[in-house]
Amino acid sequence: MIFFDRFRVPILYAGMAALLLLVGLAQSWQVMLAILNLCLISAVMALGVNIQWGYAGLFNVGIMGFAALGGVGAVLTAMPPVPAAWAAGGINLGLTALVIALFLALILFVRSRITAYRGPVTLILVFLAYGVMRLFLDPASDAIEAVNSAAQGYLGGVGLPILIGWPVGGLFAAAAAYVIGKIALGLRSDYLAIATLGISEIILAVIKNENWLTRGVKNVTGLPRPVPYERDLQSADWLISLANRLGTDPTTASTIAVRLAYACLFTVVLIAILWLSQRALHSPWGRMMRAIRDNRDAAEAMGKDVARRHLQVFVIGSAVVGIGGAMLTTLDGQFTPSSYNPLRYTFLIWVMVIAGGSGNNWGAVLGAFVIWYVWVIAEPAGRWLMELVTAGMDPTGFLRNHLLEGAAHLRPFFMGLILLLVLRFAPRGLIPERKGR
């Protein structure tokens, strides 16, 4: 046991690597690489949540909204602009932006000049700004959405390389987190959770309904890739030669090459964020954040600006989640707002952090790999389990058919079971946070 505790991190990571290799050997390397890529992206998101919760104790359950904003950043960066849409609604959009800027300046001026009834006056100006803005935005959105609505119907992006969209997605999420933090970070932890969940739903509702910006539920497809396309690789001489040496066909080899290229890019991003997170965790700033997390009143008594530090760590963690969301949209090659749901983009990420070990970056990354691996194999494993349980039953019986049909829904059951087992037998996670002496 002492040996395991001393070498816990390499042993657990070696076990995870063995499980991935087992998938490649037993099933296919394409499936293994697909799992690996999503594990890497989930690990980035888990690090973002760990920065907020593990460092500062901020209970953010609006992860879904920040991941979606990361996807929006990738779309607006990489997709080409639609000139006809800009011509149809560009003037009214410019007037909309002007109205927002003028009312924002007016609100800031009024709040700096008056002290009595500041809140009600601000609220009146906000409602007035919204009404005037809609006078220009509604005609603009109608005109833009009417431009080739089946394939376009939105403004498009700026046509830059998709890799630039990853930090842009992080900036989008960080900007939203700053606004949300200014509003909600003064709330108690349970109210903060409710507020962030509600705000993330508002963000997603805006993304789904403002078709002129993101095509809404019509989805944006055909995002540019940072890696070659399979069809281009299949005609490359070097890949054909490599496929012949490996005893496989060019189609399979091209799929493996593309997914391996994605894995390399995601690994570079994950290592960079992990390195920065480790440096921050062991810096004076990281020690201060943990002191605030453990005893907020004592930290305030020592002169620390807790509200400012909470806002800072909330923005940083959300930016990391946004980068993960942009990476996921890039991997999918499309942006589908309807696919964002709290189970996948909030609950599952939280299970990763808790199971891995909150407050420990290596634990958060391991938790992401373990939980996503289980999430993927839960359905076939559940099917196998139900077939084993019902082996002696009547093949046409109601109970057997009911159990087999329910096998596909065992994923949430397995996630809940893992969470309960971790909380019972390893409440600090697989790789617990190291406590100072």
TACORKA-V81562 format. One record per backbone hydrogen bond with DSSP energy under -1.0 kcal/mol. CO is the residue of the C=O (numbers start at 1). NH is the residue of the N-H. If there is no record, write none. Layout:
CO_NH ; CO_NH
This chain:
1_5 ; 2_6 ; 3_7 ; 7_11 ; 8_12 ; 9_13 ; 10_14 ; 11_15 ; 12_16 ; 13_17 ; 14_18 ; 15_19 ; 16_20 ; 17_21 ; 18_22 ; 19_23 ; 20_24 ; 21_25 ; 22_26 ; 23_27 ; 23_28 ; 28_32 ; 29_33 ; 30_34 ; 31_35 ; 32_36 ; 33_37 ; 34_38 ; 35_39 ; 36_40 ; 37_41 ; 38_42 ; 39_43 ; 40_44 ; 41_45 ; 42_46 ; 43_47 ; 44_48 ; 45_49 ; 46_50 ; 47_51 ; 48_52 ; 49_53 ; 50_54 ; 50_55 ; 52_58 ; 53_57 ; 58_60 ; 62_66 ; 63_67 ; 64_68 ; 65_69 ; 66_70 ; 67_71 ; 68_72 ; 69_73 ; 70_74 ; 71_75 ; 72_76 ; 73_77 ; 74_78 ; 75_79 ; 76_158 ; 77_160 ; 79_159 ; 82_86 ; 83_87 ; 84_88 ; 85_89 ; 86_90 ; 89_93 ; 90_94 ; 91_95 ; 92_96 ; 93_97 ; 94_98 ; 95_99 ; 96_100 ; 97_101 ; 98_102 ; 99_103 ; 100_104 ; 101_105 ; 102_106 ; 103_107 ; 104_108 ; 105_109 ; 106_110 ; 107_111 ; 108_112 ; 110_114 ; 117_121 ; 118_122 ; 119_123 ; 120_124 ; 121_125 ; 122_126 ; 123_127 ; 124_128 ; 125_129 ; 126_130 ; 127_131 ; 128_132 ; 129_133 ; 130_134 ; 133_136 ; 133_137 ; 134_138 ; 136_140 ; 137_141 ; 138_142 ; 139_143 ; 140_144 ; 141_145 ; 144_147 ; 147_153 ; 148_151 ; 148_152 ; 155_82 ; 161_164 ; 164_168 ; 165_169 ; 166_170 ; 167_171 ; 168_172 ; 169_173 ; 170_174 ; 171_175 ; 172_176 ; 173_177 ; 174_178 ; 175_179 ; 176_180 ; 177_181 ; 178_182 ; 179_183 ; 180_184 ; 181_185 ; 184_187 ; 188_192 ; 189_193 ; 190_194 ; 191_195 ; 192_196 ; 193_197 ; 194_198 ; 195_199 ; 196_200 ; 197_201 ; 198_202 ; 199_203 ; 200_204 ; 201_205 ; 202_206 ; 203_207 ; 204_208 ; 205_209 ; 206_210 ; 209_211 ; 210_213 ; 210_214 ; 211_215 ; 212_155 ; 215_218 ; 216_219 ; 220_335 ; 229_233 ; 230_234 ; 233_236 ; 236_240 ; 237_241 ; 238_242 ; 239_243 ; 240_244 ; 241_245 ; 242_246 ; 243_248 ; 249_253 ; 250_254 ; 251_255 ; 252_256 ; 253_257 ; 254_258 ; 255_259 ; 256_260 ; 257_261 ; 258_262 ; 259_263 ; 260_264 ; 261_265 ; 262_266 ; 263_267 ; 264_268 ; 265_269 ; 266_270 ; 267_271 ; 268_272 ; 269_273 ; 270_274 ; 271_275 ; 272_276 ; 273_277 ; 274_278 ; 275_279 ; 276_280 ; 277_281 ; 278_282 ; 283_287 ; 284_288 ; 285_289 ; 286_290 ; 287_291 ; 288_292 ; 289_293 ; 290_294 ; 291_295 ; 295_299 ; 296_300 ; 297_301 ; 298_302 ; 299_304 ; 300_303 ; 304_306 ; 305_309 ; 306_310 ; 307_311 ; 308_312 ; 309_313 ; 310_314 ; 311_315 ; 312_316 ; 313_317 ; 314_318 ; 315_319 ; 316_320 ; 317_321 ; 318_322 ; 319_323 ; 320_324 ; 321_325 ; 322_326 ; 323_327 ; 324_328 ; 325_329 ; 326_330 ; 327_331 ; 328_332 ; 329_333 ; 333_223 ; 335_220 ; 336_339 ; 337_340 ; 341_345 ; 342_346 ; 342_347 ; 343_348 ; 346_350 ; 347_351 ; 348_352 ; 349_353 ; 350_354 ; 351_355 ; 352_356 ; 353_357 ; 355_430 ; 356_431 ; 357_360 ; 360_364 ; 361_365 ; 362_366 ; 363_367 ; 364_368 ; 365_369 ; 366_370 ; 367_371 ; 368_372 ; 369_373 ; 370_374 ; 371_375 ; 372_376 ; 373_377 ; 374_378 ; 377_381 ; 378_382 ; 379_383 ; 380_384 ; 381_385 ; 382_386 ; 383_387 ; 384_388 ; 385_389 ; 386_390 ; 390_393 ; 394_397 ; 397_401 ; 398_402 ; 399_403 ; 400_404 ; 401_405 ; 402_406 ; 406_409 ; 407_410 ; 410_414 ; 411_415 ; 412_416 ; 413_417 ; 414_418 ; 415_419 ; 416_420 ; 417_421 ; 418_422 ; 419_423 ; 420_424 ; 421_425 ; 422_426 ; 426_429
